[in-house]
Amino acid sequence: MPTDDLPETFHVTTDEQLRAVSNLTRHRIMAVLRFEPATITQIAERMGLAKGSSSYHVRLLERAGLVKVVRTRKVRGVTERYYAMAARAIALPDPGEGGPDVLMRNAVADLEASPAEGERHVRMAHLRLTEEQFAELGARLDALADEYRELSDPSLPDASLVFALFHPTQHEQAEGDAK
């Protein structure tokens, strides 16, 4: 299925959709389907899951509207379904103050599960920026991610880019801590 036919963004708006996308296994299934359709068997093989488990998670994603059947074919009397993402990107609601950020939690789990001997670029930087600089940096990061997403080739190995630009919670200094 050409990705040109996909809507740009799927906005998660219901509790069912949020539950579906928050699960790490389903997050990883969506990564498998990111560039090309796959059957339940193909998904199970790529992820090292049992077919029944793969089928269960795909059904939940399909019911939530996050993936869809894009092609079927008959194989020895059985209908084989090919699933693909429902959109190029998924937009999650703001978790709100104190709420878990599902995307970051799943990204950290993927990072921790990635091969330790593989090349990784992980960095955290604490910045002090004006609101204009903050907005400019956010726009530049978005543009860079979009630029490289357009260059993505399904025949190449997966790479994940995750970034978070945010204002951390300001903690009041205790009187004895002030210097």
N, C-alpha and C positions, 0 to 999 in steps of 0.2 A: 504494500500500500504506500503510495507516495505521500510523504509528509506534507506536501503542498496542500492536500485536501483537508488537513487537520485544522481545527480552530486554533488560534494562537494560545489561548489560556482557558483553562477550566477553573472556575472559582468554587472552592469548597465552601458550602453554605449551610449544610445540614449536619446534625450530630452523626448520622449514619456515615456520611462521607468522611467526616473527621476521624471517626473510629477506624474506618477502612484504611485511610492513608497513614494513620499513626502507628500502625503495626510494622515492626521492622521487616518481617518476612514479606509483607505486601509492598512495602517501600522498595525492597530489593527486586520483587517481581516487576514492578513498574520500571525499574532500571533495565531489566532484561528486555522489556518491550519498548524501550525508549526509541530505538532506531529501526526496528523491524518486527513484524508480527511473528508470533510463535504459538505453537500448540501447547496444550497442557503437558504432554510428554517432553517436548523440547525445553519448556520452562523447568520441569522437574529435573531433567538431566543437567541443565546449566547451573542449577542451584543446589544440586545434591539433595533434593527433597523426594519424598515418596509421591507418586502420582496422585494419590488420594488427598494428600495435604496440599499439593499444588492446585488441584482442582477446587478444593474448599476455598482457598485464598483468592483464586481468580474469580470464583462465583461471587464472593463478597465485593470485590473490586468492580465487577460488572454490575451488580445490583446497585452499587453506589454511583454508577455512571462514569467511573474513572477509566475503565477499559471497555472495549466493545469487540464483538466478533466482526472481522473485516473480510473473512473468506471462509468458505467451507468446501470440503471435497470428500467423496466417498472412498474409503480404503477398506477393502474386504468386508463390505456391508455395513461398516461403521462410519458415521459422519464425523470427520475430523474438523475441528474449529480452530481457526487462527485468530488470536487476540492481538490487539494493538492498543496503544494509549488513545484516550478520547480527545486529547489536545497535546500540543507541543510542550506546554508548561502547566503546572498546577499552582494556583495561588491559594495559600492558606490564610484563614482569618488571623488578625492580630491576636496573640494569645492573651492579651490584657495583662495588667500588672500582676506579677507573681505567677502567671500561668506558664506551663511548660511550652517551650518552642519545639514542636514536633520535628520540624525540618532540621534544626540544629542537633537535637538528640539523635536522630537517625544518621545524620552526617558524621557525628562523633563515633557512633557505633561502627559505621562503615570504615572510618579511618582506623579505628582500633583493630578491625578485622583484616585490614589490608596487609599484604606481605611486608614484614619488617625489613627485608633486604631490598625491597623495591624503592625506586626513587620517589621521594615525597618532598613537597615544599609546604611546610607548616610554619606559620609565623603569627605572633600576636604583637601588636604595637599599640602603645597608649599614646594618644594624640591630644593636643589642645588646639581646637579649631574654632574659628568664628562660625556662625550659623551658615554664612555664605560658603565658606570652605567645606563645611560638613556636607552641604547639599551638592556642591560641585564634585567632591570625592565620591559621593553615592552615585551620582549620574555617570561619572567616569567608570566606576566599577561595573555598573549595569551595562554600559556601552561595550566595555571590554568583554564581558561574559557573552553578550549578544554577538559580538564579532566572531569569537571563537566557536560559538554554537553553530553559526552559519558555515564555518569551515569543517565541522565535524563530518567524518567519513565513517559510515557504519562498518566498513571492513577493518578499521583500526581498533586497537584495544581501547577499552573504556578509560576515561579519566574524569574525576569529579572535581568540580570547582565549587567551593562553599565559602561565602564571606558574610560577615555580619558587621555592619557599621552602626553603632548605637551609642547613646549616652548612658553610661552606667548610673546606677542609683547613687545619689550623693549621700554619703554617710557623715553625720555630724561628728566632729572631733570632740572627744571628752575634754573637759577643762585641763586635766593633767597632761593630756597628749599634745596640746598646742605648744608650738615652739616658735 
